[in-house]
């Protein structure tokens, strides 16, 4: 039986997540369900894409991913099922999938068309679950819809390069549990335009001239402890997903604060790299 994952902005207070799982188990008693996250900020397409893009590849091929973000069907927000990179995604055509698979071409996309489901107020349970269970039983995408080629692409979430290739302008796309700030500037883009040049990374009124590989790389262990950088100091690094991330070393968001609160950075705020 294929794994079915759930990624939503439903939270844990309401009945929605439990109802989705109950419906899956009612159709597939031996289903294997994995929660990726139900704590996506409401309607935050970029945050959802970041979390799912960096987790789906760890699942085996054939996994079915239900994405419950901004899922109400409209003429401009169709329901689609996609086979890409060996995985199935069931999602609304709101731009999230385009961000998840920006570097991979889909094998097949269909617009979901199931009878008597067009006006449901709970499409994740009434539509997406039915499609997921159909696929888990070995069913094909052609049965649930017709071929579709209008996958939404959100260009505004892409970093820009300007000033005669001297400047990369990106934005905050995610703030993690530690208050670390993740930008949409990937290592591959940074290295493609750096060409060996020195640089300044600017966020609010802070400037950094080094990007580390690990958090602890901020510490020069050859120096005496009272001369080193360490807990409470700001650093930039390429995180495990190879995005540029800003962090306060060994800080606690719930006590002294993290990079997001101490720098005053929030979703969509600007981060700039100037090559010198």
N, C-alpha and C positions, 0 to 999 in steps of 0.2 A: 504494500500500500504506500503510495507516494506521501511525502510530508506536505502538509498545508501550513504555510506561515501566515501570520496576521500582523499587519502594520496599520495602526489607525491613530486618530486623534480623539478617541472616545473616552480616554481616561479609565479610572477604575471605580468611580462612584456609582455610575449608572448601570443599567441592566444590559447595555448594548453588547459588550464583549461576551458576557455569559450567554446571551441569546444566540449570538453567532456560533459559539462553540456547541451549544445544545442542538442547533439546527444541523450542524455538520455531523454530530454523533448520531442524530436521528436518521440521517441518510447513510452514514458510513460508521457502523458501530466500532470498527477497528481502526478508525482514522488516527493519524499521528499529527497533532497540532502543536505548533511552536509559536509562541508570542515573541515577535521581534521587538515591538514597542507599541504601547497604547498611550504614550505620553508625548506624542508629537504636538507641538503648539497648534491650536485650532486653525485649520486651513493653510498651514505653513507648508507650501509645496516644496520649497528648497530644503527645509529641514528634513522632511520625509524622504526626499531623494537622497540626501547625504547619508542618512542612516541605512536605508535599504541598499543603496549602491555599494556600501562598504560591508554589507553582511550577506547578501544573497549568494555571492560566489563561494562562501564557505559551506553551503548546503549541497547535497548531491544533485547531479543532473536529474531532471524530471520533477524537481520540487515545484509546488504550486504556490504562488505568492498572492494573497488577497490584500489589496491596498485600499483602506477605507479613509480616504482624504477627499473632501469636496466631491462626494460621489453622487450627488443628485443629478439625474439625467436631464439635460436640456438640449436644444438643437446645436449648441456650441460646446457641449460637454458630454460627448457620447460615451457609452460603456463599451470597452474594448477588451479583448483577450489576445495576448501576444505570446508567441514562442520565440525566445531569443537566448542565445548562449546556453541552450539546453534547459532553460527554465521557462515556466509559464507565469505570466503576470495577468491578473484580472484587476482592472483599474478604470477609473474615469479618464477621459482624454483631456486632462487639465494641465498637462505639461510635465507632470512628475515623471512619467515613464521616459520622456525624451531626455530628461536630465540623468536618469539612472543608466540608460543605455547609450549615452552620447558617443561612446567609442566603439560600439558594436552594432552591426546591422541586424535587424530582426529577420527571422526566418519566415514568420507568418503573423499577420495581424487581421483580426476579424472584428467587425462591429457587432456586438451582442444583440440578438433579437429573440427574446423569449416571449411567448404569449402571456398576456394578462399581467405584465410586470412593469409597464411603462410609467405608471403614475405612483408607484410605491414610495412612501416616505422613508423607507429603510432598505435601499437598494443593496447594501452590502450583504444583508441577510437574505433578501428575497431574490436577488439576481446573482451576485458574485458567488455566494455559497453554492447555488445550484450548478453554476458553470464549473466551479472547482471540484465538486463531487463527480460531475460528469467526466472531467479529465482524469480524476483519480481512479475511476472505474475503467479507464482505457479509452474513453471517448475522444473523438477528434474535434478540432476547432470548427471545422466546416459545418458541423451539426448545430452549433449554437449561434452562428452568424455568417455574414457575408464578408468577403475580402474588403479591407479598408486601407487607404493610403494617405490619410490626412492627419498623421500624428502631430500633435501640437508641439512646437519648439519655442521655448522661452528664451529669447536672445538676451533679455535684460539681465539674466543671471550669469552672463559670460564676461570674464575680465576683458578689459580693453588695453591695447598697446598704442601709445601715442608719442608725441614730441620726438619724431624721427627715431622711433624705437628705443627711446631712453627711459620711458615711463610705463609701468604696468599699474593699472588701477583696478583693484578688486574690491570685494565687499564681504562683510561678515555673513556667513551662511549658517553658522551653528555655534551654539554655546553649550558646552558639555556640563556634566555634573560637578566638575571642579571649578567652573567659571572660566575655563580655557576658551579662547575665542578662535574659531576656525574660519579662515578665509576661503574664497573660491579660487585662489591662486595655487596651482599645482606645481610641483617641482619640475615637471617636464617643460612647462611654459617658462618658468623662471630661468632654467638652464638654457633654453632655446634662444633667449634674448640677452643673456648675461655676457657671453663672449669673453669671459675672464675679467670683466670689469668689477671694480668695487661698487658698492651700492649703499643706499640708505633706505631702510624700511620705516615708513611713517604711519603712526596711528594716533589720532588726536595730537597731543603735544609731545609724544614720545618718539625717539629715533633709535633704531637699532642698526648695527652694521655687520651683524653676524647671524647666521641661521644654523642652529645645531641639529645633530642627528638624534640626540637623546636629551632628556631633561637634565640629567646629571652632568652633561658636558659643560654646563655653565660654571662648574666648580673647577678651579685650578688647584689640584691636590698637591702641587709643589709649593704652594704658598702656605703660610701660617694661617690657622683657622680665622683669626681676627682680621685677616687681609683678603680673604676670599669673598667672592660672590656666593650666595647660597639662598636659604629660605627667605622668601619675601622679595627676591629680585626678579625683575622682568626678563624674559627670554623669548626668542622665536625659535621654532624648530619645524622640520618637516615631520609631520606626524605619521602614524603607521599607515595612513591612507595616502601619504605623500602630498598633503595639502599644507600650506604654511599656517602655523598655529601660534598664537601668542598665549603665554602662560606666566603666572607668578609661581616661582618654584616652591613647592610644598606648602601652598597656601590653602586655606579652607574657606570656601565661598560662604559658609554659614556663620563664620566668626569674623576673621579679619577681612574677608573678601577675596575675590579672584580677579583675573585679568579683566573680565567684563565689567565688574563694578568699580574697580580701582582705576581703570582707564576710561570708564564711562562709555563703553562700547556696547552696541546692541545690534540686533539683526539688521542687515543692509547698510550699516555704517561703512565708511570708506577706509580701505587700507591701501597705501601707495608704496611702490618701489621705484626709486629713481637710480638709474645706473650712472656712475660717474666716470 
